[in-house]
Amino acid sequence: MVQTKSRDVEALTLVVQDAAKNLSPYAIATLVAHPDAVQSALAVAADALSVKGAGEDLEIIRGTNPLSVDAKEAEQRITARTQTGKKEELLTSKELASRAGLKTRQSVHDWLQKGRIIGWQGAKRGYVFPAGQFDGRGRPLDGLDRITPHFDDGYAAWIWLTTPRAAIGGATPLDLLRKGEFDQVAAAVIGDTQGDFA
């Protein structure tokens, strides 16, 4: 098993090296400067490819002369591939403190520092916190503290939690946390962050 994984890692390394030959020096430097983003992108690609039948609908874009389409066709293609869903409610520190019955916003930031919740710097001043990580009483979902240490970035952690994963039967890790399936989610995050994308 270890030898098989080692061979697979070597094969993936060759694929990435070959792909890098077609990238600009700027693109390569950008990817090198953001290894977590590269790892996340590889995990998302592996997860998408592992879904049964996904390979049939894949559109591969490569080469120096990509197919040109007019604006109308581009819009149709984007619309066909866009998943619609509800807009995620993001809470400020003040809103979260009020909803959870906390006396100060500092308590919210204490939760963040301890890895009990997920948040990131908002476009405006201050942090934002996805409302979906809290129960009906405004308390963090159990098991989040087993996920957050695996990510350096709150946004990346939230994307991982809300993306269906083939390794857990196509469910989102967040849905499984809500059902109390903490061990299964913890195993999935360890597998994904260590490169076991199956």
QUIPE-V793348 format. One record per run of one state. SS is the DSSP state (H for helix, E for strand, - for the rest). FROM is the first residue (numbers start at 1). LEN is the number of residues. Records with the same first field share a line. If there is no record, write none. Layout:
SS=FROM-LEN, FROM-LEN
This chain:
-=1-1, 21-4, 34-1, 51-3, 58-13, 82-8, 101-4, 114-6, 122-5, 135-5, 141-3, 147-1, 151-3, 163-1, 165-1, 169-3, 179-3, 194-5
H=2-19, 25-9, 35-16, 54-4, 71-11, 93-8, 105-9, 131-3, 144-3, 148-3, 154-9, 166-3, 173-6, 182-12
E=90-3, 120-2, 127-4, 134-1, 140-1, 164-1, 172-1
